[in-house]
Amino acid sequence: MFNAANAVQIKVSIDEIQPVVWRRLILPVHWNLEHLHLGIQAAFNWWNYHLYEFRIGGLRYGEVETLTEDATDDDPRVFDQREVRLLDFEQGAVFSYRYDFGDGWRDTVAVEEFLTLAATPKHGSCVAGERARPPEDVGGVSGYERFLEIMADREDPEYAETIRWCGGYFDRGWFDLSIADKDLRNALRPNVKRCMYQPKPKAGSKK
């Protein structure tokens, strides 16, 4: 069955945040882990300027040269992410994606289903999701919790600076499928520009 599959459905969820922030992606099975990284970055609108790695079965996968520069003897060996393709996984496989070692974001990646589409997909697509991802460089889970406290209290002394920092608006419940899908479709294109912040709601529109 899997030999005929040309796409795979994957769910990516950010760990340690409630309610859960997640995206469901349909990706070409020939994509490797480097492509998956770029797809996750696009679907969540991360900005892709921090280190990252995949943890699969106790092994590390990523950019070998970059990740081994600061490695210690206790760190697992790093394997080339380009040598692992999505079709190498089994349905039901679950592994970890880690982004921004300073903030320490961890995502759970679940391989939900292999698909046989009428035409082999040329790019990824986002088909579902919920909630906005935390702002880049917010300080990890604890920093995000503090950020939400500030944003909920206009009297907080840090409110004015914080709202400027996040682009003038932030709604943790916001998710626009069309934007996520468009960004994912362009994930492998070089130098593609994405909106850095959430769009502000138009006056008079419902939230």
ABEGO torsion letter per residue (X at the ends): XAAABABBBBBBBBBGBOBBBBBBBBBBAABBAAAAAAAAAAAAGBAGABBBBBBBGGBBBEBAAAAAAABBAABBBBBBAAABBAAABBBGBBBBBBBGAAAGBBBBBBBABBBBBABBBABBBBABEBEBBBBBGAGEAAAAAAAAAAAABAABAAAAAAAAAAGGBBBAABBBAAAAAAAAAAAABBGBBBBABBBBBBBGBBX
